[in-house]
Amino acid sequence: MIQLGTGKYQKRIRATLTSDTHFIAVENSMDKFLSTLSLKDSGLPVPDTLMANNFSEVLDFFNSANGSVVVKPMDSSKGEKVFIDIDSSEKLYKAFKICSASSSDVIVQKQIEGNTYRVLVINGCMIAATKLYPPKITGDGESTVSQLIEKLNNEEGREHGDKGKLSKILIDDNLINTIEVSDYSLSSVLPKGTSLKILSSCNPALGAYSENVTALVHPENRFVAERSTAISGLNVAGVTLITKSIDIPLSESGGVVMEVKAAPDFRMHLKPSKGESINPAISLMDMLFPPEQSTRVPLISITGSAGKSICAYLINFVLEKEGYSTGLACSDGLFSQGRRIIKGNMTYSENVPALIGDPDIDVAILETSVEGILDNGLGYQFADIGVFLNVFDNHLNYGDVWLKEDLAYAKSVVAEEVYESGYSVLNADCPFIMDSLKRLYSKPALFSQNPSNKEFTSHITKGGMGACLRDNKIFIHNRSGRWVIANAEEVPLLFSGKSKLMLDSVLAACCVLTALGVNPEKTGEYIKKFKVQPHTTQGRMNFVKIGNNKVLIDKAHNAKAFKEIKNLCSLNNKPLAIIIKSPENLHINEIDSFCSFLNQFSEKQVIIDDNEDIKDNIDYSILSNKSYITSLSNMPGNRNKNISEIKAKLIKLLETNGKKVTLIKKSELNGTIDTLSKNYFPVIIG
């Protein structure tokens, strides 16, 4: 199965069945008797047909036919177990016995003299027509049937499978049954000059020949094929016509519609053994995606060292308020229309298909981690908006990245791989990020915490889009003018204007929302309503009540984040006590720097230790959402990492630096926080 397009605009195809093909039409086309009756009732020419399950009825039909008949199972496909040129009661019995062994009902039809043609109809219009010839051998009086088949397989152009213009003929039960009905076997020596159809089927996949006759189709025959498809209800169909010549109307030649087939093979048109190739895929795509119709939902990709999830959550919140059905993949999981579908870190390339493959969304928001980029790339080709928030020292020494500028270069792929019509949102305060400006194909949008930033002011002067903080107000600029989004004190994410780290996320989100056409005034209203709570910003600057104590829960793992924690907790006039629970994205080679952060910004460390079930999350049953912190063991970037090794190294380094480390059980967490709160402000990192 192949998915084309993304989100709610996606279409799926399997073979030549599409997501728009009606199931009942496919079912009816497989019922050859019902299909024939439907065509007959609509005034189309069809062969006399009988459905029977006993031989006496079949024999009576044969005797009244005054000529040869065709025998096949009710549910035959690909021409298997189809027997033609049945001109005697002996052959009739053999064919009936073989067919009835695999199907409760057998179809018998009067054989119409003429050639076999396959007309391809897509979206009600004929696209191509092919003349089909079943494979046959001619005796030389010396070679066996098996040897003659081998000789036929050696002719030029025959290959195994469907790669060549002709397929090699396989000696299987279907072929053996066909020649046995004609009173031959593989070891029979075919008399000189005698021709034998070794297969009744005209299917190229079984070795039949095909010839492009599209230009020869008579208008009446074209009409018959298109009407047959309309009656069947199929949007893609192969109509089999039996007639002396396709350029003569069926009404004059005595031709018939033999069947209307669902999921027709395109190969006979793409690679005819004779004549020019026609590519039906073009017409198929035009049907699935008419001109001017969208094929994909907007994709917003966000990267940076800190604040990615906050930015993603804020954008998601605003777009939901604007009436969008959003899809969000972030370090907390995969969300569809506000509901978490998959729990765990979804910032890696292998998770992108789950996001853009959601048929219910009309915008996709993706948090893109540098680990994912370095491991397997982006997971998509282009985004509509790429956001590069910031770059800090965390994630250095991952893979082959040793320098900060190399880290920025790796992350900048998010800004670079954006459609020409899209926007790349860049932090103008970071020279490493601004270096990617020269590599963009898309339109740049800049944000800055410093309104005097020369590159930012130059960009805005030229009519570019951007967001900045000036006089404690958030402004958005574009070619149409300048708007005040909100006062910094009014934005809950900024903690009365104290949070500089989250300001990057807010400014970048304002650029993204403006690029998507959200009214600046509405953007201001929405970001004033977006509050920092466990159910909105899971594990990011969450001040919560545990018992009688106020606690900060965060996923900090770099110096900037720890400074932010210290800054926001300073009003409590207490030193910080850090309770550590599997910090997200903590790698064994990052333990040293992580410990230096802890030593610098906290006075006491407590590590949660549960050897019985270390993979479980902390039981925060007292919180409104008890399972929002994902354990280290579930992080895709930490696959195959030894959790015990990480924990042991963490404890050793802290104790080496003179810090006393206390180990507690999950069940002791509440009591530990209560004890710590007398002298410290508790912060849970995890």
C-alpha positions, 0 to 999 in steps of 0.5 A: 500500500502506498500513501500519497499526500498527507493528513486529511488530503492523503490518498492511498493506493494498493495496486490500482485500487484507491482509497476512493474505490467503492468496496461494493463495486469491487465486490460486485466485479468479483461476482462475475455472474452478478456483474454480467447481469448488471451490464445486460440489464443496462442494455450492454452486449454480453455473452449468454451466461449460466451459473450452475453447480451441477453438470447436467445444467452445464451440459444443457447450456452447452447443447443449446449454445450451438458452438464452443463455450467458456468455463470458469469458476465464479471467483476466478482471477488473473485468468486462472482456471479459465477454459476456452474453446470447449467444443465437446462434452468430454472437454466440458466435463473436464473443465467443469470438474476442475472449476467446481473443485475450487468454487461452489458455482461455475460460470459457463458462457457462450464463446464469442469469436473474435479478439480480446481487448482490454480497455482501461477506464479511469475516472469515467474516461478511456485512457488506453486500449490493448489487444491481448493474445494468449501464449501458444505453441506450434508443434514440429512433430519432434518436441514435447509440449514442455520443450516447446514451452521452454523454447517459447520462454527463450524468445527475446524480451521474456523475463521473470516477473513483470520487469520485461515486456513479456513474462516467462511462462510458468509450468504450474497447475493452471497450465497443466490443467489447460493442456489436459483439457485439450487432451495433451500433457507436458510429455506429449509430442505436438504434431507438426503444424498443430497449434496449442493454446497453453493458457486460456488467459490473456493476462500478460503476467502469465505470458500473454502478448499485448499490443497498444491499439488505443488510437484504433478504438471506435467511438462507440466501443469507447462509449461502451467501455466507459458506460460499463465502468460507470455501471460497475461503480469503479473509478479505475477499471479494465473492461474486456471486450471480445470483438473481431476488431476494435475499430468496428462498433460492437453493434456491427461486429457482434462483439460483447463486454466480457467483464469489468475488472477492478484493480486492472494491471497497468503493465500491459499499457506501460510495457506493451510487447508491441506499440508505444507505451502509455503511462496511466499513472498520470491520469490516476494522479489527476483523478486523485488530486485534481488541479488546484486541490491540496495534496498535503497539510502544512508541516511545521518542524521545530528544532533547537537546544531548548524550548522546542516542546513549549513552542510546539505546544503553544502553536498547537494550542493556538491552531486548535483555537483557530479550528484546526484539527492538529497533529503533534509529535513531540518528546511527550508522544504523538497527539491527534486533535488534542489526544495522546495516541502514542506515549514516548519520545516521537522526535525521531525520523521514524515517527514522522509517518505516523504524524503525517499519515493521520487522516484526521489532521489538517496541520502537522507540528513536529518537534525534531531532535538533533539526535534524530537528525544525526541518526536517520535524517529528518524523516520528511523531504520538505516542511512548510515552516522550519523553526530553529530556536537556539543552540547551546552546549548540550548534545555535543559529543553526540555522534561526530559533533564536537563543536557548537558550530557543528551542532548548529550546522546539523540542526540547520537542516530543519531551516534549510529543508523548507519549500520555496513558498514556506518560511524558515524561522530563525533566532537572529540573536545567534550567529551560528543560526544566522549562518544558515541564512545563506543556505535557505531556499525559503523566505526567512522570518527572524525573531530577536530578544534584542530589538536593536539587533542589526540583522533583525532591524535590517530584515524588518526594514526590508519588509521581512517578517519578524517578532521581537521584544521591545519595551517589554512588549511582543511585536510582530512585523511583516510587509503589511505593518507592525502589531503589538501581540501582548505585554510580556507580563500578560503571557503566562509562559514568560512568568511575569516577564522573567523567563528569557528561555521561553521567550524564544519559543513565544517569539518563534511561535508568533512568526509561525502563526503569522505565516499561517495567516492567524490574525495577530490580535487573535494570536495575542489573545490566545497566548495570554490564555496558554498557561503553564500546567502539567496537561499543557506543557508536560514537564516544562516549568510546572509549578504544582502542589504536592501535599502542602508543598510547591514543587517545580517539575522540569526536564532540564538538562543544560546550563540554560535550563538550570539557570532558568530554574534558579531564576524562577525559583529565586523568590522562594529564598531557599536553595534548590534541592534537585530530585533526579528521575531519568532526565530526558535525552541524557546520554552516558557521555553527557553525565559530566556536564549534567553533574556540573549543572547540578553542582552549580545550581543546587545544594542537594541531590536526591535520586529516585531508585527503584531496582524492582521496576526502574522502567516505570514512571514515577507515580504522581497519583496526586497530580492531575496527570500522573504519567506525563514524564517519560522514563529514560528507557523509553527514549528512542535516542537512548536505545540499548543504553544501560540505565544502571550504568548511567545512574551509577556514573551519575551518583559517583560523579556527584559524590566525587564533587562533595555532594551527598546523594540520597536514594529514595524509592518512588513510594517515598517521594511524597515524604521526601518532598515534605522533608526537603521543603523545610529547608529547600525548594524541591525541583524534580528533574525527569 
